[in-house]
Amino acid sequence: MILANAFCLFFFLDETLRSLASPSSLQGPELHGWRPPVDCVRANELCAAESNCSSRYRTLRQCLAGRDRNTMLANKECQAALEVLQESPLYDCRCKRGMKKELQCLQIYWSIHLGLTEGEEFYEASPYEPVTARLSDIFRLASIFSGTGADPAVSAKSNHCLDAAKACNLNDNCKKLRSSYISICNRQISPTERCNRRKCHKALRQFFDRVPGEYTYRMLFCSCQDQACAERRRQTILPSCSYEDKEKPNCLDLRTLCRIDHLCRSRLADFHANCRASYQTLTSCPTDNYQACLGSYAGMIGFEITPNYVDSSPAGIVVSPWCSCRGSGNLEEECEKFLRDFTENPCLRNAIQAFGNGTDVNLSPKNPSFQATQAPRVEKTPSLPDDLSDSTSLGTSVITTCTSVQEQGLKTNSSKELSMCFTELTTNIIPGSNKVIRPNSGPRRARPSAALTAVSFLMLKLAL
């Protein structure tokens, strides 16, 4: 009888410990695991079809309008709305650059993620899907046209930026859109107004979003051996209209102006996500993916934050927005940090040099995890406009190949920093969740404690 009771007691304790260790005992974001994100337009449609999600979404948008984070979190109705939306596809949704309803998608994304963190975040999470494709094929084309592997004497005399412009003229779409932005950006409005900057920016966005990178990247990132070539590269975006101004604004003021616009804010966040210097990777880029960085850089052209080469020197590559840190006051350190992400960024510099040289690191990108950093608070979250016809509804040519220079049988570039090709690795990392964890949640009960195990052993001994 005693043995039977001891066995029952031991079985009961064993089941209790198993239940504590099981996934169902976890709270917070680990409970449901990782869900592949859907685009925010589709997520909005799914939410609208469910009455509970739809009503909570409207409530949350009202909570975020004009309220700071502490006020919003102190409201029980707002908290309940947030908790419901954390379990919906809306919370993890992302957008694609150049998608048909890109502006609408970004407005939905920011309508949720704005206001969920306290104060202005220096780096914001990108609303775009992570880039997994690579630029190996475009690098291969760039190496052919730039003369890599050819007679060094002939290659040194070539103006690769001029060659890129000629190649663009041989493609109907590239030629048409390039002629369009050149015409608009060079059109003087009045003796005091040299061009219509807004129209110039829009024409530039159309060019870089609709023309494949095979042409646009070669014009933006062509390698130069002399000043004439470097000046042509600097003039690619017609900087007198699209870039320069009478005075340089403060960089933090320019960032604030950019973040008012959903598109500009998204492109800047994407640039930081893909080009922020990392000293733990081979290339100094977050995922060793040059395509992600160059694509994010090109994506900022045509906005207030438009970057460009600062001079016509072929010796070094320095890019920057048209701004300075004068008048930053006690925010000078933050301003300098923002500016250095352009002027002294090893990831961006290496990516531009690699493209010009026609080289790439043969390393498959890891699936980047979505950062838990939420978007900062703004004074007011605008509602979705009825007319979205002015959005950037453009088709983008996406190159999905991941082929190394060696696999193509081409000679690698002899650059000391970028000539290495590495064994291809494929590592799948399940992206983490960026959900807000409630105070009473967390993976604290993931494993049973040693104390409970000891208790079960002692009770068994007593029973015997």
Disulfide bonds with the S-S distance in Angstrom:
Cys40-Cys93 2.07
Cys47-Cys53 2.03
Cys63-Cys78 1.93
Cys95-Cys105 2.06
Cys161-Cys222 1.85
Cys168-Cys174 1.93
Cys185-Cys200 1.94
Cys195-Cys241 1.88
Cys224-Cys229 2.20
Cys251-Cys323 2.11
Cys258-Cys264 2.01
Cys275-Cys293 2.06
Cys285-Cys347 2.08
Cys325-Cys335 2.17
